[in-house]
Amino acid sequence: VFPDAEVKLFLDADPAERAKRRMGQSGQVETGADADRVRAGLEARDAQDRGRKVAPLVQAPDAERLDTSQMTLREVFDAVWVRVRSAIRP
C-alpha cells in the first residue's frame, strides 16, 4: 500500500485463532463445528485474496512478518509501536 514506508509489517495469525477472534467479534460462542466453518471461510478468502491478479495479498519482500496468534490486542499494538518508534528515532 505504501511502498516507500519506513516500517513495513505483515500482520498474520493462525487460522484457528483468527476464527476464534472473528466469532468473538460477532458475539458467537466458539464451538467446534461453528469454529471450523468460520476458519474454512477465512482460509478460502485468504486463498482467493492471495490468488487475485490485481493487488494480491502477499507480504512485501522488505516487510517484517508479525505473527499475532498468541498476542493480545495490546501486545500487538506494543509490538508495532516499538518498531515504529525505533524507525523514527534520530
C-alpha positions as CSV (number, residue, x, y, z in Angstrom):
1,V,0.0,0.0,0.0
2,F,2.9,2.4,0.9
3,P,5.9,1.1,-1.0
4,D,8.2,3.8,0.5
5,A,7.2,3.4,4.1
6,E,10.0,3.2,6.6
7,V,8.2,0.5,8.6
8,K,6.5,-2.4,6.8
9,L,4.7,-5.0,8.8
10,F,2.7,-8.0,7.7
11,L,0.4,-9.0,10.5
12,D,-0.6,-12.6,10.5
13,A,-2.2,-15.2,12.8
14,D,-3.1,-18.8,12.8
15,P,-6.4,-19.5,11.0
16,A,-7.9,-21.2,14.1
17,E,-7.0,-18.1,16.2
18,R,-8.4,-15.8,13.6
19,A,-11.7,-17.8,13.6
20,K,-11.9,-17.5,17.3
21,R,-11.4,-13.8,17.1
22,R,-14.0,-13.4,14.4
23,M,-16.5,-15.3,16.4
24,G,-15.8,-13.2,19.4
25,Q,-16.3,-10.0,17.4
26,S,-19.8,-11.2,16.3
27,G,-20.7,-12.4,19.8
28,Q,-20.8,-16.0,18.9
29,V,-19.8,-18.7,21.3
30,E,-16.9,-20.8,20.0
31,T,-18.0,-24.3,19.3
32,G,-16.2,-27.0,17.2
33,A,-18.4,-27.1,14.1
34,D,-19.0,-23.3,14.0
35,A,-15.3,-22.6,14.5
36,D,-14.4,-25.0,11.7
37,R,-16.9,-23.3,9.4
38,V,-15.6,-19.8,10.2
39,R,-12.0,-21.0,9.8
40,A,-12.7,-22.6,6.5
41,G,-14.3,-19.4,5.3
42,L,-11.3,-17.4,6.3
43,E,-8.9,-19.8,4.6
44,A,-11.0,-19.7,1.4
45,R,-11.0,-15.9,1.4
46,D,-7.2,-15.9,2.1
47,A,-6.6,-18.2,-0.9
48,Q,-8.8,-16.0,-3.1
49,D,-7.0,-12.9,-1.9
50,R,-3.6,-14.4,-2.5
51,G,-4.5,-15.6,-6.0
52,R,-6.1,-12.5,-7.4
53,K,-4.4,-10.8,-10.3
54,V,-4.7,-7.2,-9.1
55,A,-3.2,-6.4,-5.7
56,P,-2.8,-10.0,-4.4
57,L,-2.4,-10.4,-0.6
58,V,1.3,-11.1,-0.3
59,Q,3.9,-10.0,2.2
60,A,6.2,-7.3,0.7
61,P,9.8,-8.6,0.4
62,D,11.0,-5.9,2.8
63,A,8.2,-6.2,5.3
64,E,8.6,-7.9,8.7
65,R,6.1,-10.7,9.4
66,L,4.5,-10.4,12.8
67,D,2.6,-13.5,14.0
68,T,0.0,-12.3,16.4
69,S,-1.5,-15.7,17.1
70,Q,-0.5,-15.7,20.7
71,M,-0.8,-12.0,21.3
72,T,-3.4,-9.8,22.9
73,L,-4.6,-6.7,21.1
74,R,-2.4,-4.6,23.5
75,E,0.6,-6.8,22.8
76,V,0.1,-6.3,19.0
77,F,-0.1,-2.6,19.5
78,D,3.0,-2.5,21.6
79,A,5.0,-4.7,19.1
80,V,4.0,-2.4,16.3
81,W,4.7,0.7,18.3
82,V,8.2,-0.5,19.2
83,R,9.0,-1.0,15.6
84,V,7.7,2.4,14.6
85,R,9.4,4.2,17.4
86,S,12.8,2.5,16.6
87,A,12.4,3.6,12.9
88,I,11.7,7.3,13.7
89,R,14.3,7.9,16.4
90,P,17.1,10.1,15.2
